[in-house]
Amino acid sequence: MSIDRTPTDSSKPLQSLEEWEDFVKERYPVPGQPAQDTVRKPTVGFDPEKKTEEFRNYEADARPTVREFYRLNHLHQTYEFGLAKRREFLGLNRMSMGVWEAAEYLNNLVDDSDPDTDMSQLEHLLQTAEQLRLDGKPRWMILTGFVHDLGKILCLWGEPQWAVVGDTFPTGCAYSDKIVFPRFFEANPDFSDSRFQTANGVYEPGCGLDAVNLSWGHDEYIYNVCKDYLPIEGLYMLRYHSFYPWHREAQYDHLCNDQDRRLLAAVKDFNPYDLYTKSHSKPDSKALRPFYEDLIREYFPEKIRW
């Protein structure tokens, strides 16, 4: 099959960032729930026995905007691109601000074309955190829910959507066919580089995910912002919540170490809160602010580097 290698000038194929999340919810529905039912309590677990062939063909049914988003993501997310973005952003020299301040700053990310919600980014973060709080999760996990999408501020610094959101995957080794839209990788320059197309690629077996360069995005960025402040379970939730080939498709275990396997359960525990807590019911950010400012002070200094 011929794959178009011509880049597009559009950095915003999605009408809103939530389009990607809606696609992921359809690809990984909760048993017994309609695929579009996003207003639910996420304590219902996933069915690990549900076979791939039982799902609809979501790639074929995906909106053209979502397909274009994944085409761009799989075309441009090379091993060298990820290294360059880590050099560009992980010095954390863009801004100095507090966590609540960063959430308010993220409100500048407005999707005027999204007809389905008028909710602010801060309110979306509070939805996730409040569901964790309602379910009696530890305070550090509630805070992890609050900060988990703050890495999307990369969009405010000129990064295209395909370099901020999307399912993450290892670069520098062979692509799993369980990654969504795997055929689009045929256009990626790494696809033709023999160094990157073995199971281990540039990595040693069992090297651990910390040594693996996943595709660049908001997960890796917010992990690095928070890595000195949250428990390791929370850091795994931040760094790998979009790594669906690992925590939902059971791929790349050959690169994992014992710590990764032990903490996989934490990522799986967090995933339903990431996907299934968003609704049209707005949390009262003014009323909730004192609780979250107190929680933030428990773990973070007044200002942190971004």
Protein Blocks (a to p, Z undefined) as FASTA:
>chain_A
ZZdfbdcfbfblbfbfklmmmmmmmmmccehiafklmbdcfkbccdfkbcfklpccfklm
pcfklmmmmmmmmmmmcfklmmmmmmmmmnopmbgcdfklmmmmmmmpccfklmkbccdf
klmmmmmmmmmmmnopafklmmmmmmmmmmmmmmmnopafklmgccdddehiacdfkbgh
kllmmmpmklmmmklmcfklmacehkbjklpccdddfklmmmmmmmmmbcfklmmmmmmm
mmmmlmmnopaklmpcfklmmmmmmmmmmmmmmmmmccfbdcdfklmmmmmmmmmmmmmc
fbdcZZ
